[in-house]
Amino acid sequence: MSHLIAFEPTRTAAQARLAEFLPAAGRYAAERNFVRPGNDHVARLSPWLQKRLLLESEVVAAALAQWTFPAVEKFVQEVYWRTYWKGWLEQRPAAWTRWTEAVPRLRDGLRGERRSAWEAACAGRTGIAGFDDWARELVATGYLHNHARMWFASIWIFTLRLPWELGAAFFFEHLLDGDAASNTLSWRWVAGLQTAGKTYVARADNIAHYTEGRCAPAAGQLAPAAFAITEEPLPKVAAWTEDGLWSAAAAAGGAGERVGLWLHAEDLAVEVGELAGEKMASVNAAWPTGIAGRAGWGESVADWTRAALGDGATRAGAHFGVVVMGGATDDLAAELVEWAKTQGLRRVVAYRPCIGPWLDEGLAAERALGAAGIALTWRRRAWDTELFPHAGRGYFPFWERVKAAG
Ligand SMILES: Cc1cc2nc3c(=O)[nH]c(=O)nc-3n(C[C@H](O)[C@H](O)[C@H](O)COP(=O)(O)OP(=O)(O)OC[C@H]3O[C@@H](n4cnc5c(N)ncnc54)[C@H](O)[C@@H]3O)c2cc1C
């Protein structure tokens, strides 16, 4: 059932896919749960949205330009789930650090039958119809339909009894849309950690129905019920929203100051929105060679991300009228310091990456630039600044807030 889905890592391809999907957006609510070869009935925009080659605001505006709100409410609501998860993780970064610490420990600790079970799950050799197809489809295409992700995660955790953390790592290794917030928190949700007492149990009849008979595991193959997984409560961080430097209102620099832009793969449409009107003396889009290893990305994810960064760099260079600097580097922080000095920059500006691999790179760069007497000013898009603070509780109050804001 493996279908090759082409995700070209460019903004042009993202816009083309959005235009292609929009006529079907009104049928999304009725059809979204079906998992079909090619999955043309869902947007398949997630790799581009994750890199912000396309902005959430652009997708929502395009849907509402072609349809009434009631007709596309479900679709719009799903786009906002991405924002909700990101805002939630910003307020509880320990959900990310606990996971990153657990993965190598759990992987190294796998022995004997447990190790074989884990290897079979990743290779799609469990004998469970559907599950094996999705494992192979994920590795081959870098994408899975949402329902397949839910079933896969549930079977991984409750039927195969493998640690959810390693399932999330398998996804993060292969998903082109792999996102620290959406991936980690969705796995936690299936496992029952995200919403206390609420787990997601995959049922054979549900799989057969929504795959239109293509995948039909025997009912006895799947765990009939979940078991409880517990953890220490996650500490909540509050102060981050109050930092004015991240808001769109913060000035990038004083008059006449030479300012440079650090471009990274979490925001690759800098020619649109908050930073677009500012003057940049130079842009650096260096690729940190060690990020894939540190993040746990497979080769396809790393290649795709790097190519997307290249596409963003080309557009940023054309927009700001500068030559974009930076090839591959094994020390991004040192590269940015060197660049800033050579270019005579007083200040570097960047969209602040959210919790995840690019934030680690950014914070290391901030320290190194600071030590060299060069300020790094973090910016955040108004979309995030306005919405993240409301993502501290459940999705329902968040969504009500979005709707009330109009
Ligand atoms: C276990 C698990 C892991 C996941 N990991 C990721 C991940 O790493 N990255 C990721 O972007 N999504 C993740 N998702 C959410 C969701 O499955 C994908 O965003 C969606 O399948 C992408 O396909 P699409 O673009 O066709 O989505 P559509 O259904 O057409 O939705 C449009 C857009 O809305 C957003 N969206 C939709 N559903 C969700 C959701 N439940 N949570 C967050 N955003 C959503 C995505 O940006 C998506 O592109 C995960 C879900 C599960 C159950």
The ligand as a Gaussian input file, in Angstrom:
#p B3LYP/6-31G(d) Opt

LIG

0 1
 C        1.081000      10.020000      16.634000
 C        0.965000      11.268000      15.813000
 C        2.099000      11.976000      15.441000
 C        1.992000      13.166000      14.710000
 N        3.142000      13.843000      14.372000
 C        3.045000      15.011000      13.663000
 C        4.209000      15.740000      13.318000
 O        5.336000      15.392000      13.689000
 N        4.057000      16.878000      12.577000
 C        2.829000      17.322000      12.181000
 O        2.747000      18.342000      11.493000
 N        1.710000      16.659000      12.524000
 C        1.779000      15.522000      13.245000
 N        0.623000      14.842000      13.574000
 C       -0.682000      15.457000      13.274000
 C       -1.326000      15.051000      11.944000
 O       -1.343000      13.662000      11.825000
 C       -0.640000      15.646000      10.721000
 O       -0.442000      17.044000      10.883000
 C       -1.489000      15.444000       9.462000
 O       -1.748000      14.069000       9.287000
 C       -0.769000      15.992000       8.258000
 O       -1.434000      15.669000       7.074000
 P       -2.239000      16.754000       6.242000
 O       -1.372000      17.902000       5.917000
 O       -2.892000      16.055000       5.112000
 O       -3.333000      17.189000       7.310000
 P       -4.794000      17.763000       7.211000
 O       -5.680000      16.819000       7.948000
 O       -5.201000      18.097000       5.838000
 O       -4.688000      19.108000       8.085000
 C       -4.123000      20.323000       7.567000
 C       -2.976000      20.784000       8.447000
 O       -3.413000      20.979000       9.785000
 C       -2.401000      20.571000      10.710000
 N       -2.923000      19.431000      11.484000
 C       -3.909000      18.582000      11.132000
 N       -4.163000      17.704000      12.117000
 C       -3.306000      17.994000      13.106000
 C       -3.073000      17.443000      14.396000
 N       -3.807000      16.436000      14.882000
 N       -2.083000      17.975000      15.154000
 C       -1.350000      19.013000      14.701000
 N       -1.529000      19.583000      13.496000
 C       -2.494000      19.084000      12.704000
 C       -1.202000      20.151000       9.880000
 O       -0.309000      21.212000       9.778000
 C       -1.827000      19.799000       8.542000
 O       -0.937000      19.952000       7.470000
 C        0.712000      13.641000      14.332000
 C       -0.431000      12.919000      14.700000
 C       -0.309000      11.739000      15.425000
 C       -1.559000      10.991000      15.810000

